[in-house]
Amino acid sequence: MINLHWIILLPIIFGTVAKLIPLKIAKKTMIFFQAALLVAFTLIFVEVRRNGTILENIGGWPDTIGITLRADLLASAMVLLTCLLFLAMIIFVQNKHYADHLFFLLFLSFESLIIAIFLSNDLFNIFVLIEAATLIITILIMYKKANVAIYDGMMYFLINVVAMSFFLMGVGMIYKKIGVLDFYALETALNQISNPQSLILPYAFMITAISLKAALMPLFSWLPKAHGTPSAPSVVSAILSGLYVKTGVYLFLRLQITFSPIIDTSELFMILGFITAIVGFLLAFAQKDIKLLLAYSTVSQIGLIMIGINMGSPHAYWGGLYHIMNHAVFKSTLFLTAGMIITEYNTRNLDEIKGVFHHMPAVGIATILSILGVVGAPLFNGSISKYLISTGSAGTWIEYGLIFINLGTIIVFVKYGQLLLGDGGKKETANSDILEKAVVLSLSMLCFFGGIFGSELIAILFEVSFTVELLSYGAKLLLFIGSLCLGLLIYYGLFKKKNVLAIFNSIELGFNEVCLSIALFFAFMVVYLKITL
C-alpha cells in the first residue's frame, strides 16, 4: 500500500521531472501519471472503507509533535475528487498554448498542496499549506500577464494573507493554552476545558479566516474577481471554483468538530449560509460577464452547502457533503465550457453570445447537463443533494427558504442559458479541440450519473445509506417544475428587457473595505460568543 505522504509528494516530483523533458512528451505522460495517481488513491480509499481511518506519522514522531496525516472517509473522498478533477484538467490543456513547463509545475504543485490540506491533521501545517497554495494561485491567476488579472491576483494574495494572519494568531493562542495543534489531541483536550470563555479569541480568529476561505457572507467579495478574472486559464478558474473553495468548507467542518464539545455556532452559520446563498444568486443575476456570473453562483451554492452541514439533521448533513462533490463537477464543467465559449466568440458579455448549441453542439450539451445539475433537475446530481437537504429541513422555515434559493438559482441559469439559443450568425460547427470536448462531455455526464446513482454513490463515499422515497421525490419533481415555470415567468416578464439588479455591478470592495469586513466579522464573532457561551 502506498503511503499517504507519497500521494502528496508525487505531483510535485513529477512536475519537476516533467520540466526537464520535452514538453510534448511531458504532456502525454502527465495524463498517465494523473490516471495512475487516481488509481493509487482509489486503493487507499478502499483500504479506508475496509479498515477505517489511516494515520501516518511522518518521521516516526509522536502524534502531537510530528506531522501527522489522516485519511478518513471525508478526507479520502475529497482527495479522490481532487485526483479526478486534475486528471480532467490535464487532459483539457493538452493543446493549450499557455500550457508550458512552468504552468504544469505550478499546476501539479497546486494539486499536491490541495491533497495535503485534506490529509493534514495539524493546524499549523494547514496554515503553511494554505500560504503556499495562495502564492501559487496568485501566479496562476496572473499567468497570462493581463493588467486586470495582475490586479485581481494581487488582491487575492493580499486579502488571503490578511485572513491567514488571523488564522495564525488563533493557532498561536490555542497552542499557548492547550499545547497541541493536532485535531485529535485538541478535541480530547477541549473536552476537559472548564472555562469556554478562554477559547473565544482563538476560535474567533480561526473561524474568521476559514469563513473567508469558504466565501461566506460578508467575506466573499474576493472570490468572483479571483475565479472570474478575464485572462486566467479556464482550468484554473474551474479548479478554484469547483474544488479549492471547498477546502474552506472542509476546514470549517474540521474546526467545528474539534470545538464542538464547548463551542456550538452551527445555528449562526446556518443563517449566514442562508444569507450567503441569497446574496450570491442576486449578484450572479446582476452580471453580464459569464465568468463572473458563474463565480457569484459558486458563492450561492456554498451558502446552500453551509445550510446543509449546519442544520443538525443527518439527511441535511450528508446532503451538504454530497453537494460539495456535485458542485465540484458541474461548476468545473461550466467554467471549462465558458472558457471554450469565450475563446470562440471573443467576448465574455452574455448579451453578445448567441447560438452556442447550434454553433458548438458538444459544448452546448455539456452546458445543458451541467445547468440541469446545478438547478437540481430530477435525475441529476444536484437533485439528490438538494432533496436530502430539503428532507432534513421538513416542517421548518428553512424548507421554504430552500425553495426560494433554488428559484433564484433557476432564474440565474435561465438567464445564463440564453447563450445557447439562436444561431449566432455563425457557421454550424466550431473547430474546438477534441480533448476539450471529451473532457466537458465526460464531466457533464457525471452530473447525470450522480443523480441516477446518487444513493449508491453516497453509500460508497460516506458509508451512509439513504433511501430516496418515490412519493417524496415525486413531490420534489412537481415543485421543481413549478419553480422552473415561475422562474421562466419572472425572467421573461420582469428582467429580460431591463435588469434592475444591474446596479449591484457598481458595488466593488477594495482592499481596505475587505480588510474592514474581516475585522468587523471577527468583532461580531467575539461578541456573539461572549453572549452565547
MIGU-11603 format. One record per residue: z negated, x, y negated of N, C-alpha, C in turn; residue in three letters. Coordinates in steps of 0.02 Angstrom, whole numbers, plus 50000, padded with zeros to 5 digits. Example, Ala and Ser with C-alpha at 12.3 -4.5 7.8 and 13.67 -1.06 7.14 Angstrom:
// MIGU-11603
496105066050284496105061550225496105066050165ala
496465064250112496435068450053496065064549998ser
END
This chain:
// MIGU-11603
500005004250060500005000050000500005004449937met
500435002749889500485006549827499865005349784ile
499595010649756499015010049712499215006649646asn
498735003349614498874999749553499115004449497leu
498825010449494499005014849438499735017049442his
500025017149502500735018949508501175013349481trp
500965007149488501355001549460501375002249384ile
500835004849354500815005949282501235011949261ile
501175017449298501485023749278502235024149293leu
502455020849345503155021649367503675019949313leu
503605014449276504105013149224504165018749172pro
503585021449150503605026949101503935033149133ile
503745034649194504025040449228504775039749236ile
504985033749258505695032749269506075032849204phe
505785029949151506105030149085506205037249060gly
505715041549074505765048649054506305052249095thr
506305050949160506815054049203507515051649185val
507565045149170508225042349153508505045349090ala
508065047849047508305050948985508655057548998lys
508545060449057508825067049073509485066549112leu
509695060549131510305059749170510815055849129ile
511455056049147511965052449109511795045049102pro
511955042249043511745035449027512015030249075leu
512655030949095512955026049140512585025949207lys
512425031749232512055032149296511355029349287ile
511035031049230510355028749217510325021149214ala
510815018049181510825010749175510855007349243lys
511295009949287511365006849353510745007749395lys
510455013749393509865015049434509255011249410thr
509245009549345508675005649319508634998849351met
509204995949367509204989349399508864989949467ile
509044995049505508744995949571508004997649565phe
507825001549514507125003249503506714996949488phe
506964992749443506604986649425506534981949485gln
507074981449524507044977249584506534979949633ala
506514986649641506024989749686505314988649661ala
505214989149595504554988049566504324980849578leu
504784976149571504624969149584504424968049656leu
504784971149702504624970549773503944973749788val
503824979649757503194983149769502604978949746ala
502664975949687502094972049664502044965449700phe
502594962849726502544956949768502114958249829thr
502174964249857501754966049914501014966349894leu
500884969049834500194969249809499944962149798ile
500374957749771500174950849760499994947449826phe
500384948749878500244945949944499564948449969val
499424954949956498784957849977498204954449940glu
498294953149875497774949749837497644942749864val
498174939149882498094932449910497724932549976arg
497864937650015497554938050082496824940250079arg
496694945550040496034948750043495624948349979asn
495884945049928495504944349867495654949849817gly
495254950149764495354954649709495364961949731thr
495844965749703495884972949716495604976649656ile
495114980949667494834985249615495004992449631leu
495214996049579495385003149588495045007249533glu
494625011849553494285016249505494685022749499asn
494955023949440495345030049429494885036149430ile
495045041049470494655047249472494005046649511gly
493885040949543493285040149583492645039349544gly
492685038049479492085037049439491775030249453trp
491125029349438490815022749447491155017449404pro
491065011149424491405005649391491295005449315asp
490705006649293490545005649223490675011749180thr
490905017249210491015023449173491765025149168ile
492105025249224492805027149225493265021249210gly
493915022549216494425017449206494505013449270ile
494385006949265494445002549323495024997749313thr
495444997249364495984992549365495804986749411leu
495974980649391495804974849431496414970349439arg
496584968849499497134964149513496844958049549ala
496704952749510496514946449540497134941949538asp
497064935649556497654931249560497994930349493leu
497594929349440497894928249374498254934449349leu
497914940249353498224946449331498844948049373ala
498814946849438499384948249482499974943749466ser
499824937349452500364932749434500704934949369ala
500314937349321500594939549257501014945849265met
500784950449307501164956549320501814954949357val
501774950349404502364948149441502884945249392leu
502644941149346503084938349294503384943849251leu
502974948849234503204954449193503774958149228thr
503674959849291504194963449328504834959449333cys
504784952949344505374948649350505764948449284leu
505404947349228505744946849164506064953449142leu
505724959049155506014965449136506624967049179phe
506624964949242507224965749283507804961949251leu
507674955749230508204951749197508444955049133ala
507984957749094508174960849030508584967249041met
508394971249091508764977349105509484975749126ile
509564970549165510244968449184510624965949123ile
510284962249080510604959149021510894964448974phe
510554970148966510774975048916511224980548944val
511464979649004511864984849036512454987048993gln
512774982448960513384984048921513274983648846asn
512644983648824512504983448753512564990448722lys
512854990748662512974997148630512335000548608his
511824996648593511194999548570510755002148627tyr
510935000448688510525002248746510655009448766ala
510345014148729510425021248744509795023848779asp
509765030448789509195033448824508535031848791his
508515032448724507885031248689507665023948696leu
508135019348691507965012348698507635011048766phe
507935013648819507665012348886506985015648895phe
506895021648867506245024948871505705020648837leu
505855018148777505375013948741505265007248778leu
505805004248803505754997748835505354998148900phe
505475003348939505095004149002504375006148988leu
504265009948936503565011648917503195005348896ser
503545000848861503254994448842503074990448903phe
503494990548954503344987049017502704989849048glu
502644996449049502044999549077501414997249041ser
501454996948975500864995048935500674987748947leu
501174983348953501024976248967500674975649035ile
500944979049085500644978749152499924981449149ile
499834986849112499164989949107498664985149073ala
498894981549022498454976748989498214971449038ile
498674968949079498494963749127498024966449182phe
498084972749199497694975449254497044978949231leu
496994980449167496404984149143495784979749146ser
495224982949162494594979349167494084981849116asn
494324985249064493874988549016494114987048945asp
493654984848902493824982748834494124988448793leu
493844994448798494104999848757494795002048781phe
494905002148846495575003748871496084998748847asn
495894992348845496344987148819496504988448746ile
496014990448707496144992148637496664997748631phe
496585003048670497055008648668497755006348688val
497795002348741498434999948766498794995648714leu
498424991248682498734986848632498964990848571ile
498584995848551498795000048495499435003848512glu
499475006448572500095009948593500675005048596ala
500554999048623501084993948626501314991948556ala
500844991448510501014989648441501504994648411thr
501375001048423501825006148396502525005648426leu
502565004648492503215004148525503584997748503ile
503214992248497503534985948475503814986848405ile
503444990148361503684991248293504344994948293thr
504395000148334505025004048338505584999648366ile
505434995648417505954991448447506194986048399leu
505734983248359505934978248309506404981448258ile
506264987648239506664991048188507244995048217met
507394994048282507834998648318508524999148287tyr
508784993548261509464993748231509454995848158lys
508864997148131508775000248065509024995948007lys
509034989448016509204984947960508604984447914ala
508734983347849508194983247799507674977747815asn
507914971747831507454966247846507034967847907val
507354970747958506994972448020506454977748007ala
506604982547963506114987747947505514984647912ile
505644979947866505094976447832504674972447882tyr
505014968547924504664964447974504264968848023asp
504564974448043504234978948089503604981948059gly
503644984047996503054986947964502514981747952met
502724975547936502224970147928501864969047994met
502244968848048501954967848114501454973448129tyr
501664979648115501234985348130500584985148091phe
500634984148025500034984347983499554978647998leu
499834972648007499404966848022499034967848088ile
499384970348138499054971348203498554977048201asn
498674982148161498184987548153497544984748123val
497614980548072497014977448041496644973148093val
497014969148130496694964748179496334968748233ala
496664974048258496354977948311495774982248285met
495744983348220495154986548191494544981948199ser
494654975448190494124970548203493924970848277phe
494424971248321494284971548392493864977748409phe
494054983448381493684989648395492974989248368leu
492884986048310492204985248284491784981148333met
492064975748359491694971748408491544975448471gly
492024979448495491924983448555491354988448544val
491354991648486490824996548471490134993248470gly
490094987348440489454983948435489204981648504met
489664979148545489454976848611489254982748655ile
489584988448646489404994348685488714997048664tyr
488584996848599487934999048575487374994748602lys
487504988248608486974983648630486904983448706lys
487464983348742487444982348815487514989048853ile
487924993548827488005000048860488575000348909gly
488954994848917489534994748962490094990848929val
490724992148950491304988548924491714985548980leu
491504986549042491834983649100491714976149102asp
492244972149112492184964849110491664962349160phe
491684964849222491214962649273490494964349253tyr
490394970549232489724972749213489474968949152ala
489914967649104489724963949044489504956849062leu
489874953649106489704946849125489014946549157glu
488864951549199488204951849231487664953149180thr
487794957949133487294959649083487164953949034ala
487684950349015487604945048967487194939248995leu
487184938549061486764933449092486024934549078asn
485844940749062485144942449052484944942848978gln
485414941348934485274941548862484864935448843ile
484304936548810483854930948791484004928348721ser
484334932548680484464930648611485214930648597asn
485564925048607486284924848597486504926148526pro
486044925148478486214926448408486424933648396gln
486164938148437486314945248428487034946948448ser
487374942248481488064943448502488584940048458leu
488354936848406488814933248362489324937848330ile
489104943348301489564947848266490074951048314leu
489854954248369490354957248412490854952148440pro
490604946248459491064941148485491544938848430tyr
491294937748370491724935448315492254940648298ala
492064947048298492554952348284493104952248336phe
492924951948400493424952448453493854946148458met
493544940248451493934934048458494404933148399ile
494234935848342494694935548284495324939448299thr
495254945548325495834949548341496254946348396ala
495914943748447496274940548503496634934148480ile
496324930448435496644924348409497274926148371ser
497284931748336497894933948303498424935948354leu
498214939548406498694941648458498994935548493lys
498594930248500498834924148532499204919548484ala
499214921248419499574917448368499284910448357ala
498614910148353498294903748339498274902348264leu
498244896048248498154893948178497484896448152met
497434899748093497974900948045498244908148049pro
498194911348106498344918448112499024919748145leu
499494915148138500134915848174500714918048129phe
500594918848064501144919848018501544926248031ser
501244931048066501604937248082502124936148137trp
502014931148181502424930448241503164928848227leu
503314923748185504024922148176504434927948149pro
504154931748103504534937348075504644942848127lys
504134944048167504204949348218504674947148274ala
504614940948297505004938548353505704936448332his
505774934348269506424931748248506784935948197gly
506564942248188506894946548138507644947248155thr
508064947348104508794946748114509094951848162pro
508934958148155509314963248193508944965848255ser
508364962948271508024965148332508444963448393ala
508514967948442508884966248503508604959848534pro
509044955748561508834949248587508354950048646ser
508414955448685507944956348740507244957948714val
507194961148656506544962548627506224955948604val
506614951848568506354945248547506154941048607ser
506554941348661506404937348721505754939548753ala
505654946048759505034948548790504434947348746ile
504504948148680503944947048635503724939748637leu
504214935148631504044928048626503904925048694ser
504264927348746504164924548812503564927348848gly
503414933748837502904937048878502334940248839leu
502494944448790501974948548760501444944448724tyr
501654938948691501154934848656500644931948706val
500834931548770500374928948821499814933948836lys
499894940248816499334944948826498734942748784thr
498874939748725498334937148684497974931448718gly
498364926848749498064921348786497674923848846val
497954928748880497624931748939496954934948920tyr
496954938848866496334941948844495834936748819leu
496094931448789495644926048769495284923148830phe
495644922048884495344919548945494814924348972leu
494994930748974494524935749000493894936048958arg
493974935848892493384936348848492954930048854leu
493274924148858492894918048864492504917748929gln
492804919948984492454920149049491864924849045ile
491954930549013491424935549008490834933048967thr
490974929648911490444927348866490194920348882phe
490504917048931490334910048946489604908748962ser
489224913648990488524912149003488114910448941pro
488324913048883487914911848823488304909148763ile
488964909948762489364907548706489924903148733ile
489954897048709490484892448730490834889648669asp
491434891948657491824889548599492454885848622thr
492444883348683493044880148710493264874048669ser
492784870048647492964864148608493294866048542glu
493024871148510493314873448447494034875748458leu
494144879748509494814882448520495304877148547phe
495044872048578495484866448596495744863048533met
495304862148484495514859048421495984863648383ile
495834870148382496284874848349496964874948384leu
496964874248451497594873848487497984867648467gly
497644862148459497964855948439498284856748370phe
497914859548323498184860648256498774865548258ile
498704870848297499234875748303499874872648330thr
499804868348380500394865048410500754860748358ala
500384857048318500694852648268501024856648212ile
500664861448185500944865548131501544869348155val
501514871748218502074875548246502714871548249gly
502674865348274503304861548279503544859148210phe
503084857848164503304856048096503684861748063leu
503424867848069503764873648040504404875248077leu
504414874048143505034875148182505574870448157ala
505394864148147505894859248125506164860948055phe
505764864348015505984865947946506514871447944ala
506614875048000507044880947999507784879248010gln
508214883247978508934883147992509134889248032lys
508734894548028508854900648067508644899348139asp
509114900148186508974898048255508434902348287ile
508394908848270507874913048300507184911348271lys
507164909748206506524907748177506294901048204leu
506764896548217506584890048247506264891148315leu
506564895548355506294896948421505614900348417leu
505534904748367504904908348359504334903648340ala
504464899148292503944894248274503804889448332tyr
504304887948372504194883848432503714887248480ser
503754893848484503284897648525502564896548501thr
502464896548435501804895248408501554888448432val
501984883348429501794876648451501604876548525ser
502004879948566501864880048638501234883848655gln
501074889048617500434892548626499864887748612ile
499944883548560499434878648546499324873948605gly
499874871848637499824867448695499454870848752leu
499614877248763499264881048816498524881448802ile
498344882648738497634883248721497274876548730met
497614871048718497314864548732497144863948805ile
497624865748848497524865148920496954869348946gly
496934875748927496444880248957495744879348929ile
495684875648873495024874548842494754867548850asn
495124863248886494934856248889494334855048935met
494234859548984493674858549030493864854649092gly
494484852949099494724849249158495114854049203ser
494984853949269495364858349314496114857149311pro
496324850749308497034849249303497334852449241his
496994851449184497254854049121497244861749121ala
496724864649149496674872049150497254875149189tyr
497374872649249497914875549289498594873549262trp
498624867849230499244866049196499384870749139gly
498854872649102498944877549047499174884349073gly
498884886549129499094892949157499814892649182leu
499994887049213500684886349237501174886049178tyr
500944883149123501384882849064501494889849034his
501014894349043501134901349023501744904049059ile
501774902949124502334905349164502984901849144met
502944895249136503534891349119503814893349051asn
503364893949002503594895648935503924902548934his
503664907148973503964913848977504694913449000ala
504834908949047505514908349074505974904949025val
505794898849003506274895248961506334898148891phe
505804901048864505874903848796506254910548798lys
506154914548851506554920648858507294918948862ser
507454913748901508144911648908508434909348841thr
508054905548804508294902948740508414908648690leu
507984913648690508094919248644508704923348665phe
508804924148730509394927848753510034924048736leu
510044917548748510644913648732510754913448656thr
510204913148618510264913248545510584919748522ala
510394925348552510704931748536511444931748551gly
511644928948607512354928548625512734924148576met
512424918648555512744914048507512824917448440ile
512314920948417512344924348353512894929648353ile
512944933348408513464938448414514164935348411thr
514244929748444514904926548447515094923148381glu
514614919848349514764916048288514624919948225tyr
514294925648232514144929948175513734926348121asn
513284922048142512834918648096512224916248135thr
511674915448099511054912748128510904905748102arg
511344903348056511234896948024511434891248071asn
510964886948087511084881548134511654876948110leu
511704875948045512224871548017512924874348026asp
512974880848036513634884048041513854885248113glu
513444883348161513594884448232513734877648265ile
514334876848289514524870648323514934872348385lys
514914867748433515354868248491515184873748541gly
514554875548546514364880948592514524879048664val
514384872848682514514870748752515264871148768phe
515684869248720516404869548731516664876748730his
516384880648685516634887448674516324892548722his
515684891448740515324896048784514974891948838met
515334889548888515054884848937514434887448973pro
514444893748995513864896449031513244896648986ala
513344898748924512784898848876512544891748862val
513014887148857512834880148844512424877248900gly
512624878548962512244876049020511544879049021ile
511494885649012510834888949011510394886148956ala
510684884948898510304882248842510054875248857thr
510474871048886510274864148903509704864248954ile
509774868149006509244868349058508584870849028leu
508624875748984508014878448953507694873248906ser
508114869648869507854864448825507514858948865ile
507824857148921507514852048965506834854548991leu
506774861049001506134863849021505614863448966gly
505794865348906505304865648852505074858748829val
505514853748833505314847048812504964843148868val
504924846048927504574842848982504964837249014gly
505634838149019506044833049052505864832649125ala
505874826749155505714826049226506134830649269pro
505824833349321506124837849371506184845049344leu
505974846349282505994853149256505284855949248phe
505244862649244504594865849249504084863449198asn
504304862549136503834860249084503524853549099gly
503874849349137503614842649152502994843149197ser
502984848049243502414848749288501804851249251ile
501884856449211501304859149175501044854149123ser
501504850749089501284845649041500974839649076lys
501224837949134500934832549173500204834149192tyr
500074840249213499394842249232498934842249171leu
499174844849115498764844949054498614837749032ile
499124833449035499034826549015498564822849063ser
498624824349127498174821249177497454823149163thr
497344829349143496664831649128496374828449065gly
496804825649023496574822648960496564815048963ser
496684812249022496754804949029496134801349001ala
496264796248961495724792148934495394794848872gly
495654800348844495374803348784495894803348728thr
495664804948667496134805248611496644810848620trp
496454815848660496914821448671497554819148705ile
497494814148749498084811648784498614809148734glu
498394805648683498854803148632499104808848587tyr
498664813648576498874819548537499424823448573gly
499374823948639499884827448678500554823848675leu
500534817148674501154813348667501484814848600ile
501074815148547501334816748480501624823748477phe
501274828548509501524835548509502184835948545ile
502244832448603502874832748640503434829148603asn
503264823948567503764820648525504024825448472leu
503574829248441503774834348392504224839548423gly
504054841748484504474846648519505164843848533thr
505194837548554505844834348567506274834048504ile
505974832248447506344831848384506614838748365ile
506204843948374506424850748358507034852648400val
507024850948464507574853248507508164848348507phe
508064842248482508634838048465509024841348408val
508654843748359508974847448304509314853748329lys
508964857648370509254863848395509864862448438tyr
509854857048476510394855448521511044853648485gly
511014852648418511624851148381512144856648387gln
511914862848398512394868348402512824867948465leu
512624863748513513014863048574513604858348565leu
513564853948515514054848448508514664850548468leu
515204846648476515824847948439516234853248473gly
516774855448439517194860748466517164867048425asp
516874866748366516774872748325517414875848299gly
518004872748313518624875548289518814882048320gly
518524883648379518664889948413519024888648478lys
519274894048508519584893448574519064891148625lys
519294889048683518854885648730518334890148760glu
518504896348775518014900648808517914907148769thr
517304909548768517144915748735517134921448786ala
517264927348762517294933248806516604936348813asn
516124932548841515444935148850515414939648911ser
514934944048910514844948648966514604944849028asp
514884946449086514724942949147513994943849167ile
513704949649153513004950849169512544946649125leu
512724946049062512324941749018512324934549043glu
512924932149061512964925249087512544924449150lys
512594929349194512224928849258511474928549245ala
511224932549198510504932649183510274926049155val
510614923549103510374917349070510444911349117val
510964911249158511024905649206510494906049260leu
510344912049283509824912849334509134910749308ser
508964913149248508324911349219508274903849205leu
508824900949181508804893749166508744889649230ser
509024892049285508944888549348508214888649371met
507854893949352507134894149369506764888449335leu
507014886249277506704880549244506744874349288cys
507304873649323507394867949368506974868749431phe
507024874549462506644875649524505894875549511phe
505684877649451504984877449433504724870349427gly
505174865449418504974858549417504984855449485gly
505524856749522505604853849589505054856449636ile
504904862849630504404865949674503774867849636phe
503614863849584503044865449541502384865849579gly
502244860849620501614860749657501554866749704ser
502114868349737502114874049783502014880649747glu
502324881249689502254887549650501544888449625leu
501234883049602500544883449579500084885449637ile
500224882749696499824884549755499914891849773ala
500524894449766500664901549782500354906149731ile
500434904449667500214908949613499454908849604leu
499154903049610498444902449592498004899849649phe
498294898649707497924895949765497554889549746glu
497884885249711497604878849691498094873449712val
497844868249744498284862849768498204856649724ser
498764854249697498764848049659499334843749686phe
499194837349693499704832649714499954828849654thr
500614828949644500914825149590501014818049614val
500604813449588500634806449609501274803249581glu
501664800249625502314797549606502244792049553leu
501734787749561501644782349513501484785049444leu
501024789849442500824792849378501404796849348ser
501764800549391502334804449367502894799849342tyr
502964794149376503464789249353503294786549285gly
502634785449273502424783149207502584788449154ala
502484794849172502654800249126503414800449113lys
503804798849165504534798549157504724793249105leu
504424787349110504574782049062504344784048992leu
503764787448989503514789748924503984794848894leu
504264799348936504724804348911505364801048884phe
505624796248922506234792748900506104789248833ile
505524786048827505354782848764505294787848707gly
504964793548721504894798748670505564801648649ser
506014802448699506674805148684507064800348639leu
507044793948655507394788948613507094788848543cys
506434789048538506104789048473506274795448435leu
506294801148470506474807448438507174807448410gly
507644804748449508334804148425508364799648364leu
507994794148366507994789448309507704792648247leu
507154796248256506824799448198507284804848169ile
507594808848212508014814348186508624811548150tyr
509004807148183509614804648154509484799648098tyr
508924796148101508774791248050508444794047988gly
508044799247996507644801747940507824808847917leu
507994813347965508034820347947508734823447954phe
509204819847981509864822747993510194824947928lys
510174820647878510514822247815510084826447768lys
509444825147768509004828847723508354830447758lys
508234836847767507624839147800507074840147748asn
506644835247741506124835547689505614841047704val
505594843347767505124848647785505374855547765leu
505994856047740506274862547723505874866047668ala
505464862247633505044865247581504574870447610ile
504404869747675503954874647706504274881447713phe
504944881847708505284888247714505104893047657asn
504894890147602504714894347544504014897247550ser
503644894947600502964897447609502984903547655ile
502804909247628502804915447668502204919647648glu
501784921147696501194925147682501364932547682leu
501154936047630501224943247628500654946647664gly
500654953247661500144957047697499444955447672phe
499354954947606498694953547578498454946647600asn
498904941747599498704934947618498524934547693glu
498884938247735498724938247806498034941447817val
497914947047783497254950247789496694945647766cys
496824941847713496334937047689496204931747742leu
496734929247774496654924147826496264926847885ser
496364933247902495974936347955495234936447937ile
495094938547876494394938947853494074931947852ala
494444926947828494174920147825494054917347895leu
494504918847941494414916548010493794919548040phe
493694926048028493094929548052492464926348023phe
492474925147957491884922147925491754915147953ala
492284911347964492204904747993491884905048062phe
492114909948104491834910648171491094912348168met
490904916648122490194918548116489774912548097val
490004908648048489634902748026489594897648083val
490154896548116490174891648172489684893648227tyr
489674899948245489224902248298488504901948276leu
488364903348212487684902848187487424895748193lys
487864890948179487664883948180487584881348251ile
488034883348296488054880348362487624883848414thr
487454890248403487044893748454486304892448444leu
END
